[in-house]
């Protein structure tokens, strides 16, 4: 090798080591900087023809395990969802309180039952009667306030989704711009390492809000997809839109039918203007948005269902007028027409044991959605209350069940006279119970009492609660936010005791019959509750008293909150461990960088020594000519 070749090799070594020192110094300076990954200054042997001619620096790259990074994004997305759900579930649990602890809804209802017990002992005591109404009002107001809280949380989730969408759109646009610059620099042979770090920060923003997949292309740009396969960024970025509502009520729910939808939906708009409703086609499964949607459309809706069912059951239990058909002549004439929500319950013996079938009288049209509003949809029929002959319509409907209820003269129930139901004589031994249920609307008619009404007296005249379940008349939805104490009782609290007996006589003010029945309806009267409360699981209905249900609600929410919190903690630990693993491979280790700096310093000094040696050798050559 000539002296010029040696000098050139040494000079290239100086330049490459200078670049290495620059990269190492930036690594040290950015140790601990969020999103910064360790940079490497790669080099290769520089050839001139077949002969080495020094060293050449290649574009600076990152020391990143892309597979590990993709896993980390997935874990961060799941952590973000669980953090959201844990936060909301904790607030729901605090609202319901601990079972039978002061401030919880179960404690408040139990307090009402205790006061009713005092009224059973001293029905003539005006102070005790006033206390009963005060406790009943406390129950109603607490249910009202809990509904306000739940709908406030749903509204907050709606607003949070809107704010999050803005963050995601900003990140997607930034990724588009960075993709373009990275591709241009890659084509020109320039380093893109710092731009890739910046892009990863925006990808993290997207991943924390949506579960995504990425594909790295040959020019260094990156394509980003949703987990459902929709493209978020390719050559250009798509845009998310959300038509959120400023305020949400209990009646406003998500539906795939835009005409029925009462809350915002998530639409992806491609650069070409094509629109795709993600909630209809491929809703997010992880990320903050998925957690907010789960709260808005599932968890908080379920909590509202539980409150509404509690308010509904409390009202129905106290005001249910039960006619025992087997206690008379096994014949019952239906009202003309039955009220929306009236029901017939039949329990009869089959080869497999007792079977209970219920017929609900509803306002047409009869739809499949009604099945979700009753405790036992498989053994329930719905009858148009305005049918020409509701009794005959009920008999026909019972014949459509699987297995069909034996009807007609040879069955367990028959309608030989228009508007009338009869148990044939030969089947009466098979009947275990046959009852007709309707809600009392008068405080004077029988011992049952409509303690609660539908609506606040502060904003209008409360109406009688109907228990209607028709699509346009479903009384239960949002009822916990509307329940109030019957103002007839607050005007005259003796109605808590006085009523008209079946024989037409008036009960005395000292008669404990009505207070006793009301107490029994709260603490002993077993009911089946709607499946949408999830208290009995997804396939069975919870059975118990109103007081039992109130305790079950608080226990249910406490367990849900604790479980979600544990999941969030476990996931946070998993994500943190993966972040530590990623940073141990791709982050900056100052000790390693200092060792690298010493090596570069030694290499630089060696190259400088070569230069000085060659310079001395040139001086020797030049001195020969003197």
C-alpha positions as CSV (number, residue, x, y, z in Angstrom):
1,X,0.0,0.0,0.0
2,X,1.3,3.5,-0.9
3,X,1.7,6.2,1.7
4,X,-1.2,8.1,0.0
5,X,-3.3,5.0,0.5
6,X,-2.3,4.7,4.1
7,X,-3.0,8.4,4.6
8,X,-6.4,8.1,3.0
9,X,-7.4,5.1,5.1
10,X,-6.4,7.0,8.3
11,X,-8.3,10.1,7.3
12,X,-11.4,8.1,6.6
13,X,-11.0,6.4,10.0
14,X,-10.8,9.8,11.6
15,X,-14.0,10.9,9.9
16,X,-15.9,7.7,10.8
17,X,-14.7,7.9,14.4
18,X,-15.8,11.5,14.6
19,X,-19.2,10.5,13.4
20,X,-19.2,7.6,15.9
21,X,-18.4,10.1,18.7
22,X,-21.3,12.3,17.5
23,X,-23.7,9.4,17.6
24,X,-22.5,8.2,21.0
25,X,-22.7,11.7,22.5
26,X,-26.3,12.0,21.3
27,X,-27.0,8.6,22.9
28,X,-25.6,9.7,26.2
29,X,-27.4,13.1,26.1
30,X,-30.7,11.4,25.4
31,X,-30.5,8.7,28.0
32,X,-33.9,8.7,29.6
33,X,-35.5,10.8,26.9
34,X,-39.0,9.4,26.2
35,X,-39.2,7.5,22.9
36,X,-35.4,7.7,22.2
37,X,-33.8,4.5,21.1
38,X,-30.0,3.7,20.9
39,X,-28.4,4.8,17.7
40,X,-25.7,2.9,15.9
41,X,-23.2,4.3,13.4
42,X,-22.5,1.3,11.2
43,X,-19.4,1.2,9.0
44,X,-18.1,-0.9,6.1
45,X,-14.8,-1.5,4.4
46,X,-14.5,1.0,1.5
47,X,-13.3,-0.6,-1.7
48,X,-11.7,0.9,-4.7
49,X,-12.0,-1.9,-7.2
50,X,-10.8,-5.1,-5.4
51,X,-8.7,-3.2,-3.0
52,X,-9.6,-1.8,0.4
53,X,-9.3,2.0,0.6
54,X,-10.2,2.8,4.2
55,X,-13.6,2.8,6.0
56,X,-17.0,4.2,5.1
57,X,-19.8,5.3,7.4
58,X,-23.3,4.0,6.6
59,X,-26.5,5.9,7.5
60,X,-27.1,5.9,11.3
61,X,-29.6,3.2,12.3
62,X,-31.5,2.3,15.4
63,X,-31.0,-0.8,17.6
64,X,-34.7,-1.9,17.7
65,X,-36.3,-5.3,18.0
66,X,-39.4,-4.7,15.8
67,X,-41.2,-7.9,16.8
68,X,-40.8,-7.0,20.5
69,X,-41.9,-3.4,19.8
70,X,-45.1,-4.7,18.1
71,X,-45.9,-6.9,21.1
72,X,-45.3,-3.9,23.4
73,X,-47.8,-1.8,21.5
74,X,-50.4,-4.6,21.9
75,X,-49.8,-4.7,25.6
76,X,-49.9,-0.9,25.9
77,X,-53.2,-1.0,24.1
78,X,-54.7,-3.5,26.5
79,X,-53.4,-1.6,29.5
80,X,-55.1,1.6,28.3
81,X,-58.4,-0.2,28.0
82,X,-58.1,-1.8,31.4
83,X,-57.1,1.5,33.0
84,X,-60.2,3.1,31.7
85,X,-62.5,0.3,32.8
86,X,-60.9,0.0,36.2
87,X,-61.3,3.8,36.8
88,X,-65.0,3.8,35.8
89,X,-65.8,0.5,37.6
90,X,-64.3,2.0,40.8
91,X,-66.6,5.0,40.6
92,X,-69.6,2.7,40.0
93,X,-68.7,0.6,43.0
94,X,-68.4,3.7,45.2
95,X,-71.8,4.8,44.0
96,X,-73.5,1.5,44.9
97,X,-71.6,1.3,48.2
98,X,-70.9,-1.9,50.3
99,X,-73.9,-4.1,51.0
100,X,-75.8,-3.0,54.1
101,X,-73.3,-0.2,54.8
102,X,-74.7,3.2,55.4
103,X,-75.0,5.2,52.2
104,X,-75.5,2.1,50.0
105,X,-78.8,1.5,48.2
106,X,-79.3,-1.8,50.0
107,X,-78.9,0.0,53.4
108,X,-81.5,2.6,52.4
109,X,-84.0,-0.1,51.3
110,X,-83.3,-2.1,54.5
111,X,-83.9,1.1,56.5
112,X,-87.3,1.4,54.8
113,X,-88.1,-2.2,55.7
114,X,-87.1,-1.6,59.3
115,X,-89.4,1.5,59.5
116,X,-92.2,-0.5,57.9
117,X,-91.8,-3.0,60.7
118,X,-92.3,-0.2,63.2
119,X,-95.5,0.8,61.4
120,X,-96.7,-2.8,61.7
121,X,-96.3,-2.5,65.4
122,X,-97.9,1.0,65.7
123,X,-99.9,1.8,62.6
124,X,-101.8,4.5,64.5
125,X,-98.6,6.5,65.1
126,X,-98.5,9.5,62.8
127,X,-94.8,10.0,63.4
128,X,-94.0,6.4,62.3
129,X,-96.1,6.8,59.2
130,X,-94.3,10.1,58.4
131,X,-90.9,8.3,58.9
132,X,-92.0,5.5,56.4
133,X,-92.7,8.2,53.8
134,X,-89.4,9.9,54.5
135,X,-87.5,6.6,54.1
136,X,-89.4,5.9,50.9
137,X,-88.5,9.3,49.6
138,X,-84.9,8.7,50.5
139,X,-84.9,5.5,48.4
140,X,-86.5,7.3,45.4
141,X,-84.1,10.2,45.6
142,X,-81.1,7.9,45.9
143,X,-82.2,6.0,42.8
144,X,-82.7,9.3,41.0
145,X,-79.2,10.5,42.0
146,X,-77.6,7.2,41.1
147,X,-79.2,7.4,37.6
148,X,-77.9,10.9,37.2
149,X,-74.4,9.7,38.2
150,X,-74.5,6.8,35.7
151,X,-75.7,8.9,32.9
152,X,-73.1,11.5,33.8
153,X,-70.4,8.8,33.5
154,X,-71.8,7.8,30.1
155,X,-71.7,11.4,28.9
156,X,-68.2,11.7,30.2
157,X,-67.2,8.6,28.2
158,X,-68.8,10.1,25.1
159,X,-66.9,13.3,25.5
160,X,-63.7,11.5,26.2
161,X,-64.1,9.5,23.0
162,X,-64.4,12.7,21.1
163,X,-61.3,14.2,22.6
164,X,-59.4,10.9,22.0
165,X,-60.4,10.9,18.4
166,X,-58.7,14.3,18.0
167,X,-55.5,12.9,19.4
168,X,-55.6,9.9,17.1
169,X,-56.2,12.0,14.0
170,X,-53.3,14.3,14.9
171,X,-51.0,11.3,15.3
172,X,-52.2,9.7,12.1
173,X,-51.5,12.9,10.1
174,X,-48.0,13.1,11.8
175,X,-47.3,9.5,10.8
176,X,-48.3,10.3,7.2
177,X,-45.8,13.3,7.1
178,X,-43.0,11.3,8.7
179,X,-43.6,8.4,6.3
180,X,-43.1,10.7,3.4
181,X,-39.9,12.2,4.8
182,X,-38.5,8.8,5.8
183,X,-39.2,7.4,2.3
184,X,-37.4,10.3,0.7
185,X,-34.4,10.1,2.9
186,X,-34.2,6.3,2.5
187,X,-34.2,6.7,-1.3
188,X,-31.4,9.3,-0.9
189,X,-29.3,7.1,1.4
190,X,-29.7,9.3,4.4
191,X,-30.3,8.4,8.0
192,X,-33.9,8.1,9.2
193,X,-33.3,6.9,12.7
194,X,-34.5,10.0,14.6
195,X,-37.5,10.3,12.3
196,X,-38.4,6.7,13.1
197,X,-38.2,7.5,16.8
198,X,-40.6,10.4,16.3
199,X,-42.9,8.1,14.3
200,X,-42.9,5.5,17.0
201,X,-44.1,8.1,19.5
202,X,-47.1,8.8,17.3
203,X,-47.7,5.1,16.8
204,X,-47.7,4.7,20.6
205,X,-50.4,7.4,20.8
206,X,-52.5,5.6,18.3
207,X,-51.9,2.2,19.9
208,X,-52.9,3.5,23.4
209,X,-56.3,4.4,21.9
210,X,-56.9,1.7,19.3
211,X,-55.5,-1.8,18.8
212,X,-53.4,-1.6,15.6
213,X,-51.2,-3.7,13.3
214,X,-48.2,-2.3,11.3
215,X,-46.3,-3.3,8.2
216,X,-42.8,-1.9,7.5
217,X,-42.3,-1.3,3.8
218,X,-39.1,-1.4,1.8
219,X,-38.7,2.4,1.6
220,X,-38.9,2.7,5.4
221,X,-42.5,4.0,5.4
222,X,-45.1,2.1,7.5
223,X,-48.7,1.0,6.9
224,X,-51.0,1.1,9.9
225,X,-54.2,-1.0,10.2
226,X,-56.9,-1.4,12.8
227,X,-57.1,-4.9,14.2
228,X,-60.2,-5.3,12.1
229,X,-58.2,-4.8,8.9
230,X,-59.1,-1.2,8.1
231,X,-56.3,1.0,6.8
232,X,-55.4,4.0,9.0
233,X,-52.3,5.1,7.2
234,X,-50.9,4.0,3.8
235,X,-49.6,6.7,1.4
236,X,-52.0,9.0,3.1
237,X,-53.8,9.0,6.5
238,X,-57.4,8.2,7.0
239,X,-59.5,10.3,9.4
240,X,-61.7,9.2,12.3
241,X,-65.0,11.0,12.9
242,X,-67.3,10.7,15.9
243,X,-70.8,12.3,16.1
244,X,-70.9,12.4,19.9
245,X,-73.8,13.8,22.0
246,X,-73.3,16.5,24.6
247,X,-75.7,14.9,27.0
248,X,-76.8,11.3,27.3
249,X,-80.0,10.0,29.0
250,X,-81.0,6.4,30.0
251,X,-83.1,6.1,26.8
252,X,-80.1,7.0,24.5
253,X,-78.4,3.7,23.6
254,X,-76.2,2.5,20.8
255,X,-77.8,0.7,17.9
256,X,-76.5,-0.4,14.5
257,X,-79.7,1.2,13.1
258,X,-78.8,4.9,12.7
259,X,-82.4,5.9,13.2
260,X,-82.5,4.3,16.6
261,X,-79.0,5.2,17.7
262,X,-78.9,7.7,20.5
263,X,-75.1,8.0,21.0
264,X,-72.1,8.6,18.8
265,X,-70.5,6.1,16.4
266,X,-67.0,5.8,15.1
267,X,-66.6,6.3,11.4
268,X,-63.3,5.9,9.4
269,X,-63.0,8.2,6.4
270,X,-60.4,7.2,3.8
271,X,-58.4,9.8,1.9
272,X,-60.7,9.1,-1.1
273,X,-63.8,9.8,1.0
274,X,-65.0,6.3,1.6
275,X,-66.8,6.0,4.9
276,X,-66.8,2.9,7.2
277,X,-68.7,2.6,10.5
278,X,-66.2,0.8,12.7
279,X,-68.7,0.0,15.4
280,X,-70.9,-1.8,13.0
281,X,-68.2,-3.7,11.1
282,X,-65.0,-4.0,13.2
283,X,-65.2,-2.3,16.6
284,X,-61.9,-1.7,18.5
285,X,-61.1,-4.5,21.0
286,X,-58.3,-2.8,22.9
287,X,-57.2,0.7,23.7
288,X,-58.7,3.6,25.5
289,X,-61.5,4.0,22.9
290,X,-62.5,0.3,23.4
291,X,-62.6,0.8,27.1
292,X,-64.7,4.0,26.8
293,X,-67.1,2.3,24.4
294,X,-67.4,-0.7,26.8
295,X,-68.3,1.6,29.6
296,X,-70.8,3.7,27.6
297,X,-72.6,0.9,25.9
298,X,-72.2,-2.1,28.2
299,X,-71.1,-1.7,31.8
300,X,-72.9,1.6,32.5
301,X,-76.0,0.5,30.6
302,X,-76.0,-2.7,32.6
303,X,-75.7,-0.7,35.9
304,X,-78.7,1.4,34.8
305,X,-80.6,-1.8,33.9
306,X,-80.0,-3.0,37.5
307,X,-81.2,0.3,39.0
308,X,-84.2,0.4,36.8
309,X,-85.1,-3.2,37.6
310,X,-84.7,-2.5,41.3
311,X,-87.0,0.6,41.0
312,X,-89.4,-1.4,38.9
313,X,-89.5,-4.4,41.3
314,X,-89.8,-2.2,44.3
315,X,-92.9,-0.5,42.8
316,X,-94.4,-3.7,41.5
317,X,-93.9,-5.6,44.7
318,X,-95.7,-3.0,46.8
319,X,-98.6,-2.4,44.3
320,X,-99.1,-5.8,42.7
321,X,-102.7,-6.9,42.9
322,X,-102.6,-10.7,42.7
323,X,-105.8,-12.7,41.9
324,X,-105.5,-16.4,42.7
325,X,-107.7,-18.1,40.1
326,X,-107.4,-21.5,41.8
327,X,-108.8,-20.0,45.0
328,X,-112.2,-19.3,43.4
329,X,-113.8,-21.5,40.7
330,X,-110.7,-21.9,38.4
331,X,-112.2,-19.2,36.1
332,X,-111.1,-15.7,35.5
333,X,-112.5,-12.9,33.3
334,X,-109.9,-10.6,32.0
335,X,-110.3,-6.8,32.1
336,X,-111.4,-5.1,28.9
337,X,-108.7,-4.5,27.8
338,X,-105.9,-5.7,30.1
339,X,-103.4,-3.0,31.0
340,X,-100.1,-2.9,29.2
341,X,-97.9,-5.0,31.5
342,X,-100.6,-7.1,33.1
343,X,-99.6,-10.7,33.3
344,X,-100.9,-14.2,33.8
345,X,-98.7,-16.8,35.5
346,X,-99.5,-20.5,35.2
347,X,-97.6,-23.3,37.0
348,X,-98.6,-26.8,36.1
349,X,-97.1,-30.3,36.4
350,X,-95.4,-32.0,33.5
351,X,-93.6,-35.3,33.2
352,X,-90.4,-33.5,33.9
353,X,-91.7,-31.6,36.9
354,X,-93.4,-28.2,37.5
355,X,-93.3,-25.7,34.6
356,X,-94.2,-22.0,34.9
357,X,-95.4,-20.1,31.9
358,X,-96.2,-16.4,31.9
359,X,-98.3,-14.4,29.4
360,X,-97.7,-10.6,29.2
361,X,-100.4,-8.3,27.8
362,X,-98.6,-5.7,25.7
363,X,-99.4,-2.9,23.2
364,X,-98.7,-4.1,19.7
365,X,-96.5,-4.6,17.7
366,X,-95.0,-7.6,19.4
367,X,-91.3,-7.8,18.7
368,X,-88.4,-10.1,19.6
369,X,-86.8,-7.2,21.7
370,X,-89.5,-7.8,24.3
371,X,-87.9,-11.2,25.3
372,X,-84.9,-9.4,26.8
373,X,-87.3,-7.5,29.2
374,X,-88.7,-10.5,31.0
375,X,-87.1,-13.0,33.4
376,X,-87.8,-16.2,31.5
377,X,-88.2,-15.5,27.8
378,X,-88.2,-19.2,26.9
379,X,-91.4,-19.7,28.9
380,X,-93.1,-16.4,28.1
381,X,-95.6,-15.3,25.5
382,X,-96.8,-11.8,24.6
383,X,-100.4,-11.1,23.9
384,X,-101.9,-8.0,22.2
385,X,-103.9,-6.5,24.9
386,X,-106.2,-4.9,22.3
387,X,-107.0,-8.2,20.6
388,X,-110.7,-8.8,20.0
389,X,-110.5,-11.6,22.6
390,X,-107.4,-11.3,24.7
391,X,-108.2,-14.6,26.5
392,X,-108.4,-16.6,23.2
393,X,-105.2,-14.8,22.0
394,X,-103.4,-15.9,25.1
395,X,-104.5,-19.5,24.7
396,X,-103.3,-19.4,21.1
397,X,-99.9,-17.9,22.1
398,X,-99.3,-20.5,24.8
399,X,-99.7,-23.2,22.1
400,X,-96.7,-21.7,20.2
401,X,-94.2,-22.4,23.1
402,X,-91.8,-25.2,22.8
403,X,-93.0,-27.5,24.3
404,X,-96.5,-26.2,23.8
405,X,-98.8,-25.7,26.8
406,X,-101.7,-28.1,26.5
407,X,-104.8,-25.9,25.8
408,X,-108.4,-26.4,25.0
409,X,-111.0,-28.5,26.7
410,X,-108.5,-31.4,27.2
411,X,-105.6,-29.2,28.2
412,X,-104.6,-27.4,31.4
413,X,-106.2,-24.1,30.4
414,X,-109.1,-23.2,28.1
415,X,-111.1,-20.3,26.9
416,X,-114.7,-21.4,26.1
417,X,-116.2,-18.0,26.7
418,X,-114.9,-14.8,25.2
419,X,-112.7,-12.9,27.6
420,X,-112.7,-15.7,30.1
421,X,-110.0,-18.2,31.1
422,X,-110.9,-21.6,32.6
423,X,-109.0,-24.6,34.0
424,X,-110.9,-27.7,32.8
425,X,-112.1,-29.9,35.6
426,X,-110.0,-32.9,34.6
427,X,-106.8,-30.8,34.7
428,X,-107.2,-29.0,38.0
429,X,-105.1,-31.6,39.9
430,X,-102.2,-30.6,37.6
431,X,-102.4,-26.9,38.4
432,X,-99.9,-25.7,41.1
433,X,-100.8,-22.0,40.7
434,X,-102.7,-19.7,38.4
435,X,-102.5,-16.0,39.2
436,X,-103.4,-12.8,37.4
437,X,-101.3,-9.7,38.2
438,X,-102.1,-6.1,37.7
439,X,-100.8,-3.0,39.4
440,X,-102.9,-1.1,41.8
441,X,-103.5,2.6,40.9
442,X,-105.6,3.5,43.8
443,X,-104.5,3.8,47.5
444,X,-107.9,2.7,48.6
445,X,-108.4,-0.5,46.7
446,X,-107.1,-3.6,48.6
447,X,-104.1,-3.9,51.0
448,X,-101.5,-3.5,48.2
449,X,-100.4,0.2,47.7
450,X,-98.9,2.2,44.9
451,X,-96.3,3.8,47.2
452,X,-94.3,5.0,44.2
453,X,-95.2,6.8,41.0
454,X,-93.5,7.5,37.6
455,X,-92.2,11.1,37.4
456,X,-91.1,14.0,39.6
457,X,-93.8,16.2,41.1
458,X,-91.3,19.1,40.7
459,X,-91.5,19.0,36.9
460,X,-95.1,17.8,36.3
461,X,-97.7,15.5,37.6
462,X,-96.4,12.0,38.3
463,X,-98.3,9.2,36.6
464,X,-99.1,5.7,37.6
465,X,-96.3,3.2,36.9
466,X,-97.6,0.7,34.4
467,X,-94.8,-2.0,34.0
468,X,-95.5,-1.8,30.3
469,X,-92.9,-3.6,28.1
470,X,-93.9,-2.6,24.6
471,X,-91.2,-1.1,22.3
472,X,-92.9,2.4,22.5
473,X,-94.2,2.0,26.0
474,X,-91.4,0.3,28.0
475,X,-91.9,1.8,31.4
476,X,-88.8,0.3,33.1
477,X,-86.1,2.0,31.0
478,X,-84.8,5.0,33.0
479,X,-87.4,4.5,35.7
480,X,-84.9,4.7,38.5
481,X,-84.3,8.3,37.4
482,X,-88.0,9.1,37.5
483,X,-89.4,7.2,40.5
484,X,-91.0,9.4,43.2
485,X,-93.2,8.9,46.3
486,X,-97.0,9.0,45.6
487,X,-98.0,12.6,46.6
488,X,-101.5,11.2,47.7
489,X,-99.7,9.5,50.6
490,X,-97.7,12.6,51.6
491,X,-100.9,14.6,51.6
492,X,-102.6,11.9,53.8
493,X,-100.3,9.4,55.4
494,X,-103.2,7.5,57.0
495,X,-103.5,5.9,53.5
496,X,-100.4,3.8,54.5
497,X,-102.8,2.0,56.8
498,X,-106.4,2.6,55.7
499,X,-107.8,0.8,52.7
500,X,-111.1,-0.8,51.4
501,X,-111.3,-4.5,51.9
502,X,-112.7,-7.0,49.4
503,X,-116.0,-7.0,51.3
504,X,-116.3,-3.2,50.9
505,X,-115.6,-2.4,54.5
506,X,-112.9,0.1,55.6
507,X,-109.9,-0.9,57.6
508,X,-109.3,1.0,60.8
509,X,-106.3,3.2,61.5
510,X,-105.0,0.7,63.9
511,X,-105.2,-2.2,61.5
512,X,-101.7,-3.6,60.7
513,X,-102.8,-5.6,57.7
514,X,-101.6,-3.1,55.0
515,X,-98.3,-2.3,56.7
516,X,-97.7,-6.0,57.2
517,X,-98.3,-6.8,53.6
518,X,-96.0,-4.0,52.5
519,X,-93.2,-5.3,54.8
520,X,-93.8,-8.8,53.5
521,X,-93.6,-7.6,49.9
522,X,-90.1,-6.1,50.6
523,X,-88.6,-8.9,52.7
524,X,-90.5,-12.1,51.9
525,X,-92.1,-11.8,48.5
526,X,-89.9,-13.7,46.0
527,X,-89.7,-12.4,42.5
528,X,-87.8,-13.3,39.3
529,X,-85.7,-10.4,37.9
530,X,-84.8,-9.6,34.3
531,X,-81.8,-11.3,32.9
532,X,-80.3,-8.0,31.6
533,X,-79.2,-7.3,35.2
534,X,-76.8,-10.2,34.9
535,X,-77.3,-11.0,38.6
536,X,-78.1,-14.6,37.8
537,X,-75.6,-14.9,34.9
538,X,-76.4,-14.5,31.2
539,X,-78.8,-17.4,30.8
540,X,-80.8,-17.5,34.1
541,X,-82.7,-14.9,36.0
542,X,-82.0,-13.9,39.6
543,X,-84.7,-14.9,42.1
544,X,-85.2,-13.3,45.5
545,X,-86.9,-10.5,47.4
546,X,-86.5,-6.8,46.6
547,X,-84.2,-6.5,49.6
548,X,-82.2,-9.5,48.4
549,X,-81.8,-7.9,45.0
550,X,-80.5,-4.6,46.4
551,X,-77.9,-6.5,48.4
552,X,-77.0,-8.6,45.3
553,X,-76.5,-5.4,43.3
554,X,-74.0,-3.9,45.7
555,X,-72.1,-7.2,45.9
556,X,-72.1,-7.6,42.2
557,X,-70.6,-4.2,41.6
558,X,-68.0,-4.6,44.3
559,X,-66.9,-7.9,42.8
560,X,-66.8,-6.4,39.3
561,X,-64.7,-3.5,40.4
562,X,-62.3,-5.7,42.4
563,X,-61.9,-8.1,39.4
564,X,-61.3,-5.3,36.9
565,X,-58.8,-3.6,39.3
566,X,-56.8,-6.9,39.6
567,X,-56.8,-7.3,35.8
568,X,-55.6,-3.7,35.4
569,X,-52.8,-4.2,37.9
570,X,-51.7,-7.5,36.4
571,X,-51.7,-6.0,32.9
572,X,-49.8,-3.0,34.1
573,X,-47.1,-5.3,35.5
574,X,-47.0,-7.2,32.2
575,X,-46.6,-4.1,30.2
576,X,-44.0,-2.6,32.5
577,X,-41.9,-5.8,32.2
578,X,-42.1,-5.7,28.5
579,X,-41.2,-2.1,28.4
580,X,-38.1,-2.8,30.6
581,X,-37.2,-5.7,28.3
582,X,-37.5,-3.5,25.2
583,X,-35.5,-0.7,26.8
584,X,-32.8,-3.1,27.9
585,X,-32.4,-4.0,24.2
586,X,-33.2,-0.7,22.5
587,X,-32.7,1.9,25.1
588,X,-29.5,3.8,26.0
589,X,-27.1,2.2,28.6
590,X,-24.8,5.0,29.7
591,X,-22.1,2.5,30.8
592,X,-22.1,0.8,27.5
593,X,-21.9,4.2,25.7
594,X,-19.0,5.3,27.8
595,X,-17.2,2.1,26.9
596,X,-18.0,2.8,23.3
597,X,-16.7,6.3,23.7
598,X,-13.3,5.0,25.0
599,X,-13.1,2.6,22.1
600,X,-13.8,5.4,19.6
601,X,-11.2,7.6,21.4
602,X,-8.6,4.9,21.1
603,X,-9.4,4.3,17.5
604,X,-9.4,8.0,16.7
605,X,-6.0,8.4,18.4
606,X,-4.6,5.4,16.5
607,X,-5.8,6.9,13.2
608,X,-4.2,10.2,14.1
609,X,-1.0,8.4,14.9
610,X,-1.1,6.8,11.4
611,X,-1.5,10.3,9.9
612,X,1.4,11.7,11.9
613,X,3.5,8.7,11.0
614,X,2.8,9.1,7.3
615,X,3.5,12.8,7.6
616,X,6.9,12.0,9.1
617,X,7.6,9.5,6.4
618,X,6.7,12.1,3.7
619,X,9.1,14.5,5.4
620,X,11.8,11.8,5.2
621,X,11.2,11.4,1.5
622,X,11.2,15.1,0.8
623,X,14.5,15.5,2.7
624,X,16.2,13.1,0.3
625,X,15.9,15.7,-2.5
626,X,17.6,18.4,-0.6
